[in-house]
């Protein structure tokens, strides 16, 4: 099935080390706390996960602790054709400037065009904003 898709990409610098940011995505309890929803995340490559109380599910493709996560994601929504998965890549880059710092980059490919604005806003509201609030409290 041919559908029109878009890619979301955004980076943020967080005032903590890569390990702490990686754990926010891979630790089920921390992920649940960040998003205020239930998450169950396997720590194995080819392992499965569900987030957002099961509304999003998928499979880990690549796990390089504290450096990179690549996952297949599927949202159970009307704009997502049956069987369609997107690919999300998280990279964690250590910033070499005195204090601890991590550049987190999220790249989400193959988002159905009809759902793009919703997904984009979701990344900002439910992932990037809570991460900034947790790790960048001293910034204005």
FENGIRA-V406997 format. One record per residue. N is the residue number from 1. RES is the residue in three letters. PHI is phi in degrees with one decimal (999 if undefined). OMEGA is omega as a letter, one per 20 degrees, with the letter a starting at -180 (none if undefined). Layout:
BEGIN
n:N res:RES phi:PHI omega:OMEGA
n:N res:RES phi:PHI omega:OMEGA
END
This chain:
BEGIN
n:1 res:UNK phi:999 omega:r
n:2 res:UNK phi:-90.6 omega:r
n:3 res:UNK phi:-130.0 omega:r
n:4 res:UNK phi:-81.6 omega:a
n:5 res:UNK phi:-128.8 omega:r
n:6 res:UNK phi:-134.0 omega:r
n:7 res:UNK phi:-118.7 omega:r
n:8 res:UNK phi:-103.0 omega:r
n:9 res:UNK phi:-144.5 omega:r
n:10 res:UNK phi:-153.6 omega:r
n:11 res:UNK phi:-124.4 omega:r
n:12 res:UNK phi:-146.2 omega:r
n:13 res:UNK phi:-101.0 omega:a
n:14 res:UNK phi:-115.4 omega:a
n:15 res:UNK phi:-85.7 omega:r
n:16 res:UNK phi:-160.5 omega:a
n:17 res:UNK phi:-80.6 omega:a
n:18 res:UNK phi:-56.8 omega:a
n:19 res:UNK phi:-61.1 omega:a
n:20 res:UNK phi:-64.0 omega:a
n:21 res:UNK phi:-71.1 omega:r
n:22 res:UNK phi:-54.8 omega:a
n:23 res:UNK phi:-65.0 omega:r
n:24 res:UNK phi:-63.4 omega:r
n:25 res:UNK phi:-92.5 omega:a
n:26 res:UNK phi:-102.4 omega:r
n:27 res:UNK phi:-91.2 omega:a
n:28 res:UNK phi:-56.3 omega:a
n:29 res:UNK phi:-67.1 omega:r
n:30 res:UNK phi:-67.0 omega:r
n:31 res:UNK phi:-63.4 omega:r
n:32 res:UNK phi:-60.7 omega:r
n:33 res:UNK phi:-64.7 omega:a
n:34 res:UNK phi:-61.4 omega:a
n:35 res:UNK phi:-99.1 omega:a
n:36 res:UNK phi:54.1 omega:r
n:37 res:UNK phi:-152.2 omega:a
n:38 res:UNK phi:-75.1 omega:r
n:39 res:UNK phi:-132.8 omega:r
n:40 res:UNK phi:-132.0 omega:a
n:41 res:UNK phi:-127.5 omega:r
n:42 res:UNK phi:-74.8 omega:r
n:43 res:UNK phi:-97.1 omega:a
n:44 res:UNK phi:-103.1 omega:r
n:45 res:UNK phi:-60.6 omega:a
n:46 res:UNK phi:71.6 omega:r
n:47 res:UNK phi:-76.7 omega:a
n:48 res:UNK phi:-100.1 omega:r
n:49 res:UNK phi:-146.3 omega:r
n:50 res:UNK phi:-135.6 omega:r
n:51 res:UNK phi:-135.2 omega:r
n:52 res:UNK phi:58.3 omega:r
n:53 res:UNK phi:56.4 omega:r
n:54 res:UNK phi:91.1 omega:r
n:55 res:UNK phi:-68.0 omega:r
n:56 res:UNK phi:-124.3 omega:r
n:57 res:UNK phi:-146.2 omega:r
n:58 res:UNK phi:174.9 omega:a
n:59 res:UNK phi:-142.4 omega:r
n:60 res:UNK phi:-74.0 omega:r
n:61 res:UNK phi:-103.4 omega:a
n:62 res:UNK phi:-136.7 omega:r
n:63 res:UNK phi:-129.7 omega:r
n:64 res:UNK phi:-117.9 omega:a
n:65 res:UNK phi:-47.6 omega:r
n:66 res:UNK phi:67.6 omega:a
n:67 res:UNK phi:-127.1 omega:a
n:68 res:UNK phi:-159.2 omega:r
n:69 res:UNK phi:-130.7 omega:r
n:70 res:UNK phi:-125.1 omega:a
n:71 res:UNK phi:-135.5 omega:r
n:72 res:UNK phi:-87.2 omega:a
n:73 res:UNK phi:-122.2 omega:r
n:74 res:UNK phi:-137.3 omega:r
n:75 res:UNK phi:-98.1 omega:r
n:76 res:UNK phi:-87.4 omega:a
n:77 res:UNK phi:-136.2 omega:a
n:78 res:UNK phi:-65.3 omega:a
n:79 res:UNK phi:-82.5 omega:a
n:80 res:UNK phi:-102.8 omega:r
n:81 res:UNK phi:-60.0 omega:a
n:82 res:UNK phi:-53.8 omega:r
n:83 res:UNK phi:83.2 omega:a
n:84 res:UNK phi:-83.5 omega:r
n:85 res:UNK phi:-119.2 omega:r
n:86 res:UNK phi:-108.1 omega:r
n:87 res:UNK phi:-119.1 omega:r
n:88 res:UNK phi:-114.3 omega:r
n:89 res:UNK phi:-120.7 omega:r
n:90 res:UNK phi:-110.9 omega:r
n:91 res:UNK phi:-119.2 omega:a
n:92 res:UNK phi:-123.4 omega:a
n:93 res:UNK phi:-110.7 omega:r
n:94 res:UNK phi:-65.5 omega:r
n:95 res:UNK phi:-91.5 omega:a
n:96 res:UNK phi:-95.8 omega:a
n:97 res:UNK phi:-136.1 omega:r
n:98 res:UNK phi:60.9 omega:a
n:99 res:UNK phi:-74.9 omega:r
n:100 res:UNK phi:-61.5 omega:r
n:101 res:UNK phi:-161.2 omega:a
n:102 res:UNK phi:-134.3 omega:r
n:103 res:UNK phi:-93.4 omega:r
n:104 res:UNK phi:-96.0 omega:r
n:105 res:UNK phi:-120.7 omega:r
n:106 res:UNK phi:-111.0 omega:r
n:107 res:UNK phi:-123.1 omega:a
n:108 res:UNK phi:-118.1 omega:a
n:109 res:UNK phi:-98.5 omega:r
n:110 res:UNK phi:66.7 omega:r
n:111 res:UNK phi:-78.5 omega:r
n:112 res:UNK phi:-54.8 omega:a
n:113 res:UNK phi:-51.5 omega:a
n:114 res:UNK phi:-63.4 omega:a
n:115 res:UNK phi:-107.9 omega:a
n:116 res:UNK phi:-58.7 omega:a
n:117 res:UNK phi:-60.7 omega:r
n:118 res:UNK phi:-64.1 omega:a
n:119 res:UNK phi:-66.1 omega:r
n:120 res:UNK phi:-57.2 omega:r
n:121 res:UNK phi:-65.6 omega:r
n:122 res:UNK phi:-61.9 omega:r
n:123 res:UNK phi:-59.9 omega:a
n:124 res:UNK phi:-69.5 omega:a
n:125 res:UNK phi:-78.2 omega:a
n:126 res:UNK phi:-108.3 omega:r
n:127 res:UNK phi:-126.0 omega:a
n:128 res:UNK phi:-66.1 omega:a
n:129 res:UNK phi:-63.5 omega:r
n:130 res:UNK phi:-62.1 omega:r
n:131 res:UNK phi:-65.1 omega:r
n:132 res:UNK phi:-63.9 omega:r
n:133 res:UNK phi:-63.8 omega:a
n:134 res:UNK phi:-73.7 omega:a
n:135 res:UNK phi:-103.9 omega:a
n:136 res:UNK phi:-118.3 omega:a
n:137 res:UNK phi:-57.7 omega:a
n:138 res:UNK phi:-80.5 omega:a
n:139 res:UNK phi:-84.1 omega:r
n:140 res:UNK phi:-93.9 omega:none
END
